[in-house]
Amino acid sequence: MAKITIIVQGIAISYYKNDGLWKILFPFGKSHLITFKESSTDKGITLAKSGRSIEITAENAESDFEIGANYKDFLDLTDECSHSSGVNPKKDWEDRAVLMTVENAKFSVHEYTKYKHFILKGINVNSTPKKIGYSGKFEIESESITINVDGHPEFPKVFDSDCMLVFDNDCHDDRPKTSGDFEMVYNVIEDVQDSAQQFTVATVPKNRLKSLLPGMTFIPQVAEDPDRDPQYKNLPCHIVRISLTENLP
């Protein structure tokens, strides 16, 4: 039996429905190309393309669908602090994102952000700051897994021994930002009731002495701090989760 770990990092939307599959939506753009890597030193294969999907299947799996104990530590875009009525996929979401499905896997947080993050509605603090999941990991035990990517000449690929694979959708643009690339999720989804409703994610400056609490106001500043998280330059391109999934593909 092979023990296979699949790391997912960068901007991505994770969710599950009632079909035993994990689903990851990868928004893509100029600095986010959805790169598949077979090792940490691998330059990788770019997968970003309109209308594309990725399917990961397991042969004779011993593992099953499982929600990791710390999965809740990914930022939830459909809790009471954000889109509490749920979200819809945008009509053209397939032109702006790649959907990946994974079977027979446990999914959990792999790495956390170093600093605390919170949801903003305009300049109003909407959630209590906390460290959140940055990257995630799938764990599968099976004879082998097959990764199939629609319309890509280098796939399918089969892995039948212990290994760690990576789907990297992190940002490769070093310019300072005030909002990271979190806004890319709104290229793919929108609020059920108000399609114009959007939130942002901010990080608590390490030199801020006073606590930030819901109801307070906060204006993000461009960070130039060399001691920031190694996973991002100013704000992270991190995984978010959606718990109200009935309208999603």
C-alpha positions in Angstrom: 0.0 0.0 0.0 1.3 3.4 -0.9 1.0 6.4 1.4 0.6 9.5 -0.7 0.5 13.0 0.5 -0.8 15.8 -1.8 0.0 19.4 -0.7 -2.3 22.2 -1.8 -0.9 25.7 -1.4 -1.8 29.2 -2.6 -5.2 30.7 -3.4 -7.8 27.9 -3.5 -11.4 27.2 -2.3 -12.0 23.9 -0.6 -15.3 22.2 0.0 -17.2 18.9 0.0 -20.7 17.8 -0.7 -22.5 14.4 -0.2 -20.6 12.5 -2.9 -17.5 11.4 -1.0 -15.3 13.7 -2.9 -13.1 16.6 -1.9 -13.3 19.5 -4.2 -10.8 22.3 -4.8 -11.4 25.3 -7.0 -8.2 27.0 -8.1 -8.7 30.6 -9.4 -6.0 31.4 -11.8 -4.4 34.5 -13.4 -1.2 36.1 -14.3 0.7 35.3 -11.1 -1.3 32.1 -10.2 -0.7 29.3 -12.7 -1.6 26.1 -10.7 1.7 24.3 -10.9 1.9 20.5 -10.3 5.2 19.4 -8.8 6.5 15.9 -8.0 9.1 17.2 -5.5 10.0 20.4 -3.7 12.8 21.1 -6.3 10.6 20.3 -9.3 9.9 23.3 -11.6 6.5 21.8 -12.2 3.9 21.7 -14.9 1.5 24.6 -15.4 -2.2 23.5 -15.4 -4.1 26.7 -15.6 -6.5 26.7 -18.5 -10.1 27.7 -19.1 -12.6 24.8 -19.0 -10.1 22.4 -17.5 -10.6 19.9 -14.6 -8.4 17.7 -12.5 -9.4 14.3 -11.2 -7.5 12.3 -8.6 -8.7 8.7 -8.2 -7.4 5.9 -6.0 -7.0 2.2 -6.9 -8.0 -0.3 -4.1 -7.9 2.4 -1.4 -7.7 1.6 2.3 -8.3 5.3 3.1 -11.7 6.9 2.8 -13.2 10.4 2.7 -12.3 12.1 6.0 -12.4 15.6 7.4 -9.2 16.4 9.3 -9.6 17.6 12.9 -8.1 21.0 12.1 -10.0 21.5 8.8 -12.2 24.1 10.5 -9.1 26.3 10.9 -9.3 27.3 7.2 -11.1 30.6 6.9 -14.8 29.9 6.2 -16.3 32.2 3.6 -19.9 31.2 4.5 -19.9 31.6 8.3 -21.8 34.3 10.2 -18.9 36.8 9.6 -19.0 36.6 5.8 -21.4 35.2 3.2 -23.8 33.7 5.8 -26.5 32.9 3.3 -24.1 31.1 1.0 -22.5 31.7 -2.4 -23.1 30.9 -6.0 -20.5 30.1 -8.7 -20.2 32.9 -11.2 -21.7 32.1 -14.7 -18.2 32.2 -16.2 -16.3 30.5 -13.4 -15.0 27.7 -15.7 -13.1 30.4 -17.6 -11.4 31.6 -14.4 -10.8 28.5 -12.3 -9.9 24.8 -12.5 -11.9 22.3 -10.4 -10.0 19.4 -8.8 -11.8 16.4 -7.3 -10.0 14.0 -5.0 -11.4 10.6 -3.8 -10.6 8.4 -0.7 -8.7 11.2 1.0 -8.4 12.9 4.3 -7.9 16.7 4.0 -6.5 18.9 6.8 -4.4 22.0 7.4 -0.7 21.5 6.5 0.7 24.9 7.5 -0.7 27.9 9.4 0.0 31.6 8.9 2.5 33.0 11.4 0.3 36.1 12.1 -3.3 36.5 12.9 -5.8 37.3 10.2 -9.4 38.5 10.2 -12.3 39.4 7.8 -13.0 43.0 6.9 -16.3 44.4 5.5 -15.1 47.7 4.1 -13.0 49.1 7.0 -15.1 47.3 9.7 -13.6 44.3 11.5 -16.0 41.4 11.1 -14.2 38.5 12.8 -11.9 37.9 15.7 -8.3 37.8 14.5 -6.7 34.3 14.6 -4.0 32.3 12.9 -5.6 30.4 9.9 -4.7 27.5 7.7 -2.4 28.6 4.9 -1.9 25.3 3.0 -3.6 21.9 3.1 -2.7 18.3 2.6 -4.6 15.3 1.3 -3.6 11.9 2.7 -4.4 8.7 0.7 -3.5 5.1 1.3 -4.0 2.9 -1.8 -2.3 0.7 -4.3 -1.9 3.7 -6.5 -3.4 7.0 -7.5 -4.1 8.4 -10.9 -4.0 12.1 -11.7 -5.9 13.0 -14.8 -5.9 16.6 -16.2 -8.2 17.3 -19.1 -6.5 18.0 -22.3 -2.9 18.0 -21.0 -0.4 15.9 -22.9 1.6 14.9 -19.8 -1.3 13.3 -18.1 -2.6 11.0 -16.8 0.1 10.2 -14.3 0.1 7.1 -12.0 1.9 7.0 -8.6 2.2 3.7 -6.8 4.7 4.3 -4.1 5.1 6.6 -1.0 5.5 10.2 -2.2 4.6 13.8 -1.6 3.1 15.8 -4.5 2.3 19.5 -4.7 -0.4 21.6 -6.4 1.1 25.1 -6.0 -1.2 28.1 -6.7 0.8 30.6 -4.7 1.6 34.1 -5.9 4.8 34.7 -7.8 4.5 38.5 -7.8 6.7 40.2 -5.2 5.1 43.7 -5.5 3.7 45.0 -2.1 -0.1 44.7 -1.7 -2.7 45.7 0.7 -5.2 42.8 0.0 -3.0 39.9 -1.1 -4.8 38.0 -3.9 -7.8 37.0 -1.8 -10.0 39.0 -4.1 -9.4 36.3 -6.8 -12.0 34.2 -5.1 -14.6 36.7 -6.3 -13.7 35.9 -9.9 -15.2 32.5 -9.2 -18.0 32.9 -6.6 -20.5 35.6 -5.5 -22.9 36.1 -2.6 -26.3 34.4 -3.0 -28.3 37.5 -2.1 -26.0 40.4 -3.2 -23.6 39.6 -6.0 -21.7 42.9 -5.3 -21.1 41.9 -1.7 -17.4 41.3 -1.1 -15.1 40.9 2.0 -11.4 41.3 2.3 -8.8 39.6 4.6 -6.3 41.6 6.6 -3.4 40.7 8.9 -2.8 42.1 12.3 0.4 44.3 12.2 2.9 42.8 14.7 3.5 46.3 16.1 -0.1 46.8 17.0 -0.5 46.7 20.8 -4.3 47.0 21.1 -6.6 44.1 20.4 -8.7 44.2 17.3 -12.3 43.1 17.9 -15.4 42.7 15.7 -17.1 46.1 15.3 -13.8 48.1 15.3 -12.5 49.9 12.2 -9.2 49.0 10.5 -7.4 50.4 7.4 -4.8 47.9 6.0 -1.4 49.3 5.2 1.2 48.0 2.7 3.6 45.9 4.7 7.4 46.2 4.2 8.4 43.9 7.0 11.1 41.4 6.2 10.0 39.3 9.1 6.7 38.4 7.6 5.5 34.9 7.0 7.8 33.0 4.7 4.7 31.8 2.8 3.9 35.3 1.6 5.4 38.8 1.0 2.7 40.9 2.6 -0.6 39.0 2.8 -1.0 35.3 2.1 -2.5 33.5 -0.8 -4.2 31.0 1.3 -6.9 28.3 1.2 -10.4 29.2 2.2 -13.2 26.8 2.8 -17.0 26.9 2.1 -19.4 25.1 4.3 -22.6 26.1 2.5 -22.1 24.2 -0.7 -25.4 23.3 -2.2 -25.0 25.7 -5.1 -21.4 24.8 -6.0 -20.3 22.4 -8.8 
